[in-house]
């Protein structure tokens, strides 16, 4: 038996021996969050409560919830795995995710809060033809959310499989289905209030768990980061190269382009993510929206600094073979690190493994709830109420449509998440960032800051960016043609890059400009002037 398999099997055995503890921790969190959801559901009286939590959350509460929404399975599992396997190049995810918040803060948070009501479609529809732009905005929101949901579902399957010793594909698919059912319950009952409180609880748990692991890693190396990095480089088998650029990106001209594509997607994607954008509507005013982003930057920044300890700690204490044997993309590096810190064959190791895994599971449940709420809200508010019913739907009918949309989106996510269960979750999230930056961000920026922007420009931008981004992903090595792709046994990949951002994001901006200059429609200058005043001052904001 190989050393790598020994450790992985020990992890499974430890989990098996302490399964009652693991199941208890998971059950406690699920019951606690369900309790919060039911409590919040009783306070959800109207559409403002369901979509925006009654706009009653303070800047700190919303900042904590935004952090909870943003620090997903990609952050906790995917980034730790990417650093453990690729060192410096893996840490690029942390940098990209963090820097992206500056774009959201400087360009989007305050104007969006002032201009919209519940969804991105509200901002676009203010100065353009309602039905076509709301249809486009709703479609884009649902597609981006589903891409992001893939990563969370994959993370859930990987995590629970490790703990419960499930190795069969059917078992992993069942886990993904259970997560999907839980997220449908959270959103259908609790709406934005329930989802926000769940995200706040999850953020506290995640930060607490990460601080604990960081402390234990640094304690192991006498709080000497240089020793930690040196041990990681040595144990990785790659030496100094592990701490320098080039293990994953920069190997040749194609991987350099892949790195550039990833960087653009990460930095620009956050400002176009639907589940982050709707969080700005839960606070009473634009000032609170801006402050909540400041809080989020502080919390998220601290977390991403600690991913150094998570990723390099795993590289220093666990062999590359062990990490890959557990999960080829490295997604289980953080839970395995917890096991090693506590002692592979000790009760303390099993307790630490169970605790960190329960925190990671909490992370997944909270994020999938936020994503599902964003997409179901956009369907109900933009497509159902304003396109299908032409603005004549009652609030009760709109909320009913949102709940049905939640069920449908949950089913689609379960089906696709089952296919994506072996992919690195950080890479999957980067795809969602690329689609958001290609379809949503150009349209939002043009709408807020370009007087001439027209309905045709908005439609070309959204659909052009969306079709190119999704199309390039479908024909990339992520879907077929490689050992870690969705369909490893077939190869229809002709697009060489792992992330489409380098092509699809400029294309989205180009199509928005081209659609506008070729449009025969006269832009509504008066409406733009109203939107400009409203976005900058908050006058007339909901």
Protein Blocks (a to p, Z undefined) as FASTA:
>chain_A
ZZklmmmmmmmmmmmmmmmmmmmmmmmmmmmmmmmmmmmmmmmmblmlmmnooopacfkl
mmmmmmmmmmcfklmmmmmmmmmmnommmmmmmmmmmmmmmmmmmmmmmmmmmmmmmbmk
lmmmmmmcfklmmmmmmmmmmmmmmmmmmmmmmmmmmmmmmmnopabfklmmmmmmmmmm
mmmmmmmmnmmmlmmmmmmmmmmmmmmmmmmmmmmmmmmnoopaklmmmmmmmmnonmjm
lmpghjlgokammlmmmmmmmmmmmmmmmmmgmklmmmmmmpfbfklmmmmmmmmmmmmm
mmmmmmmmmmmmmmmmpcfklmmmmpmnlpmmmmmmmmmmnopkbmklmmmmmmmmmmmm
mmmmmmmmmmmmmmmmmmmmmmmmmmmnnopacfklmmmmmmmmmmmmmmmmmmmmmmmm
mgcfklmmmmmmmmmmmmmmmmmmmmmmmmklcfklmmmmmmmmmmmmmmmmmmmcklgo
paklmblmbccbfbfbfblklmmmmmmmmmmmmmmmmpcbdcdfklmmmmmmmmmnopoi
ZZ
